[in-house]
């Protein structure tokens, strides 16, 4: 999911109130690329069953729910 | 005993001498201040040396002793405090120009407890800007230098504390650990670094941090000293909702227990991947030494660690919110590493943050399950010895890794998981690289079982090749 320099600068300006030069944008990108790589890594991971322990315990019955 | 030898003792060695009035807190503090001032041009480990306040505290400590009042093993002991932990009336900069004139009204809870235990605060220690990095190469206050190799980083972000403890300037330093920032300087500087269970120590007064996984912990010259400092600062703080009212063990008693019958887990994935060969060799030798001490070993698997990189999402998002009050008005005061790294966090979506929380959950559950079958995990603390200060990247196991700034994170790959699980972890020195740089061994335990980690680490410390070896600073 590439993000254009224009989009990068617009969103950064919304946050910080300043624009970055093309050179500065290049310095932001490694962190962003790591993020996008990790997102890709999560794509096939099924997280639908992962819930907080409270919800899992509630499903086991009223006694557990009270705990 | 000459001052330079007194300063090389551990807290557990010198405390009885103070109690018996063989060593004066005033003389000891004067010697430590002189050493701090002598080493500052070389190590750059302090942002503020608190000479006047330290001497006042020392005189009070001495006066109390003369009246027969002894507060305990930290009475009269000079320590350092990282400069992102609030000290009332004393500048607390967080290593940034943004807050260069910031003076808190009151002490952080850990500072209050340390003073209550009789410790003398020597000064505020240098760190990575906003404690966000692993090098302590600070763009505003200068780089901290590693006592074992002055051209090398001390680790970060609590690098000033690691350097001071290793060099014999402070007997202990309090650092903060959000991804390894106590354990990394511990490993790179050859000292003991503890990140206790999340909720064991109050974070009240730790400035500009994350809601997710920060810890204030000690760096010391021995495991026993680590236990002494934790004993003083641990415990429920009714004004910090992150603390948990779990009873604190008497660690001195726990340390006397043996280690026979314990089983260590050796992770078969993640923690031993992408390692410098010298680190792996030292850690494997340490594992063999632990087996010789009577600890059984078992290989364990942590498959969810494949997704550990997602834990960065929450740190990125937190950082954006944390810096929001400062960044628009103070952009020019930010160093480039912090600025550009922070800006990237603006792109983290809420749904991805939530996914990261679920990944955090499965990693935590997996660690908890594995730690039901073994008593603790043993891993390298860092994948490599301390990089050079001027290094932008380093090669580890054939792969080039960034050392600092946006896109970095390899240095903390073995420490940051325990910030997400909240489980306790301790690093102890386990030898040296060919260049003479320290290597760290990490033990990870079950929640609230710091005592077990202390007795295991204490047993290993007794046979470690690092024992009794000091950096040659001239």
Interface residues (C-beta under 8 A of the other chain):
Chain A: X3 X11 X12 X14 X15 X16 X17 X18 X20 X24 X27 X28 X29 X30 X31 X32 X33 X34 X35 X37 X38 X39 X41 X42 X45 X47 X50 X52
Chain B: X306 X307 X309 X310 X312 X313 X316 X320 X324 X327 X328 X331 X336 X340 X341 X343 X344 X345 X346 X347 X348 X352 X355 X358 X359 X361 X362 X402 X405 X406 X407 X409
